Amino acid sequence: MSSTEQGTSSAAPAEPTTAPESAAAPEVPESFYYVHGKDKVVHKVSAGALQHSALIHGMISNLGYTEEQAKANPFPFENIDGDILQMVVDWCNQHKGKPTPPEDTNLPKQKEKLFDLVLAVNYLEIKELLTYCCKQVAMMVKGKSPEEIREIWMIPTDAEDEAAEKEAKKRAGKEAAGETAAAAGDAK
Amino acid sequence: MFLFDWFCSKNEQNEKPTITDMPYSVMSQILDKVGFLGTLNLRKTCKTFRNFIDDVKPINDLKQLRITLGHFYVQVEVFLDKNGYDTDKCSFVLSYQQAPDDNSWLIFKLVDDEVEFVKKMDEGEFIDAFFHDFESILKNQKSKLAYLKIKADSFVPFDFYREIKSEPQSMLSRCLCPRRKKSEETIIVTANEANRGHKKSVSETINRLETILKCRSVPLQTKRLLLMVFESSQVIQILRYVKTEELGALQPTREADLSEKKRNLRFDEISKCETYENIRDIRVLDFVVTNPISDFLDKPVLIIRRIHVSEDDILNLKRAFLTSSHLKRWQLQYEDSEGDGSIHDILGRMPHEEQEKWFYGIPNSTEVLCIQSGYQTVLERVTVSFTRINLVDVPENAWVDWE
């Protein structure tokens, strides 16, 4: 598990606490990178753990950062909540260099958290974790009636959906009209 | 962050994401794990989900569909993967049937031999109810099935039937209303009359099934396909749009008065179809297959009925089996119009063998060709089988020809 510390900004991250030591010291020193989410808390993660994320792995593969450079340039993921990023980092650390098991029972049960996690994992392109998450989401509706599914997944009825769609179109129309008026005002 | 908007109205007010905020690719992955029954229920939640499911066609754990087209009812046995999503509901039966009152229909569900009443409707017909439920399944099923059976049920060919007027014929409704009023009006119809109406409705149902399967962009896939239909053309109607490895075709009852057109089955029309080329195993027992034997030499397993098998057919097949290792087991069934002697004249007599078998050694192989002749008394047909067997399975005292 990686430890974290509250940072002040992405440009000048706070000094993170040391990363967990593996039981046996590796022969070649492992490189570490730094990531932070919406809450700016910086997480120190090994390159090995980050290999799970195709997005980050692609970003770091040709960087050749030194420890100082990596520390000074943490990867900002402003669209991911801090606690969700923590979950992702923990999962990557736990499964570093290990074959992934067929099941993962440690995923959040709370649906909002799970949906947040799914979006984050999809964005970071962590294939195995996304598979577990999708399975967990699917299991939420197992054996449920259409009405129950609608409630669990908060699916609007056709009528609600149509009303929301109309509202969204109306709002978009108003915004466009506002923008046109503002542009005309600027031109004058 | 979002790859594709699949849902019309996105969640904008709530900060927390909901299922409608999932990107297209993620939602597809989720649907792949929802399972067959879950997907059916999801389709009923709203229009957008229904359209999305029909567009994505998620993989599911549906393994077998056994559809029985009965007189005044359709019964569908559904089998799911035992290791799949719905392990507690691996199989169930749905029965759609005409109610005693002709203007309504009923749906029953059977799980573990327990009948559960599902629905009664006063409009439409039971067959429409069946298609309402299964059209989307047949149209959108992407995962390969293990078995698809479409069986037209038939009456036992008694001479006459005594029917209660407007009484449904299914076993289910008989169980549900076992007491018959003494004053109830009964009518007597001949077997032919009773079957005529049924055959017409089967024909219409097969046409509708064909139309549904035709709409698919790729053929429905199954390992085994069994068709029990009244006419040979109905085999082609379905087979054209179903990709299968094994095909079985039968008739509900053997009918002596079946016209040649309805009895003869010729694969010419579809022989270039992908669905036909994929078949490795053909078993057509009641229809007479009229293609030349050479048309089937790419099929490892074949059991077909012919009017006549010539000496050339037998010798050519013997040669093909000796030279082609992909041929495994063939059986030709034919009417013995040429008399008892023909197969023996071709292959030589084996007077001391009760079960007549000829063994031919295959050079550079551990296999041996076994040709066996027999007579099926019930069917009144001669059978000739060609089978490649292991040399070790040849009986000790049998004579193997290493010509």
Interface residues (C-beta under 8 A of the other chain):
Chain A: N79 E112 F115 D116 V118 L119 N122 Y123 L130 T131 C134 K135 V137 A138 M139 V141 K142 G143 K144 S145 P146 I149 R150 W153 M154 I155 P156 T157 D158 D161 E162 A164 E165 E167 A168
Chain B: M1 F7 C8 S9 K10 N11 E12 K16 P17 T18 I19 T20 D21 M22 P23 S25 V26 Q29 I30 L31 D32 K33 V34 G35 L37 G38 N41 L42 K44 T45 C46 K47 T48 F49 Y85 D86 D88
